[in-house]
Amino acid sequence: MPRVAAKICGLSTPETLDAALAARAAHVGFVFFAKSPRNVTPDQARALATRAEGVARRVGVFVDPDDALLAVAIAAGLDAVQLHGDETPERTAAIRQRFSVETWKAIPVRTAADLTAAGRYRGAADRLLFDAKTPRGADLPGGLGLRFDWRLLEGYRHAAPWALSGGLDADNVAEAAGITGATLVDVSSGVESAAGVKDVDRIAAFCQAVGRL
Ligand SMILES: O=C(O)c1ccccc1NCC(=O)[C@H](O)[C@H](O)COP(=O)(O)O
C-alpha cells in the first residue's frame, strides 16, 4: 500500500483514463459541470466509469448539483461524489444520506480563516478536499492550477479524512505532501497540456512522483 495516493481529476477520454489506471492512480475524477472544459455527459461518464470499475475509485465532481443530476451521474457508476460548490453541511449530509454514497466536500482555502469552515462538515462529509480558493468571478471553482499556502495545514487538526488539491504537479507534490502531511493528493491542470486536455506523460510523471513518497 503506497504511503500517498493520487487522484487524477477531470478525465474525459478513454486514453487518458487508461494512463491514470496504468500509473496506479487510486482515484479518478469526472467533472459534471457544463462550464468546465473537462465536463462529461452521463453517457461519457458511464463508459469511463465502466473502464475504471474495480481498478480505481471513481469520483464525480459537482457544483451545487440538484438531485436529478446526482441520480443520473451516480447511476453511471460512481464510488464517491465531490461537492465543489456552496453546498452547506446540511445539503452535504442530505446528499450522503439520500444517495448512500461516499461524499467529499471541497473547502476553498486562501487564509487560515477559511480552514474554520472545514469543521462545520464534521459528520456531514466522508472526506474534505482542501483546494485553492479561486478569484471572485472565476468561471470555475476548481481546476485552475492555483495553489494556497500549504503551511496553513502544518499541524492542523483535521475534522475528517482529507485530501490536498490546488496547483499540484509532478515537481511540487513532494514538497506539498511533506509540508501538509497529505496522504491523498489531487491534480487536474498540472497533468494537462492545455485547459481540459490531459497529457498521458504528465499523468505518469505525477503518479511516479507520488509513488516515490
Ligand atoms: O476541474 C474542473 O474543471 C472543475 C470544475 C468545477 C468544479 C471543480 C473542478 N475541479 C475540481 C478538482 O478536483 C480539481 O482537481 C482541483 O480543483 C485541482 O485543480 P488543479 O489546481 O487544476 O490541479
The ligand as a Gaussian input file, in Angstrom:
#p B3LYP/6-31G(d) Opt

LIG

0 1
 O      -11.642000      20.807000     -12.895000
 C      -12.682000      21.404000     -13.162000
 O      -12.922000      21.789000     -14.310000
 C      -13.669000      21.677000     -12.093000
 C      -14.850000      22.326000     -12.435000
 C      -15.793000      22.615000     -11.470000
 C      -15.555000      22.261000     -10.161000
 C      -14.381000      21.617000      -9.799000
 C      -13.432000      21.317000     -10.752000
 N      -12.255000      20.679000     -10.411000
 C      -12.076000      20.163000      -9.085000
 C      -10.870000      19.376000      -8.813000
 O      -10.944000      18.391000      -8.060000
 C       -9.517000      19.780000      -9.294000
 O       -8.747000      18.616000      -9.417000
 C       -8.901000      20.681000      -8.242000
 O       -9.588000      21.899000      -8.205000
 C       -7.419000      20.955000      -8.538000
 O       -7.268000      21.514000      -9.788000
 P       -5.816000      21.959000     -10.266000
 O       -5.374000      23.076000      -9.420000
 O       -6.014000      22.350000     -11.700000
 O       -4.926000      20.766000     -10.137000

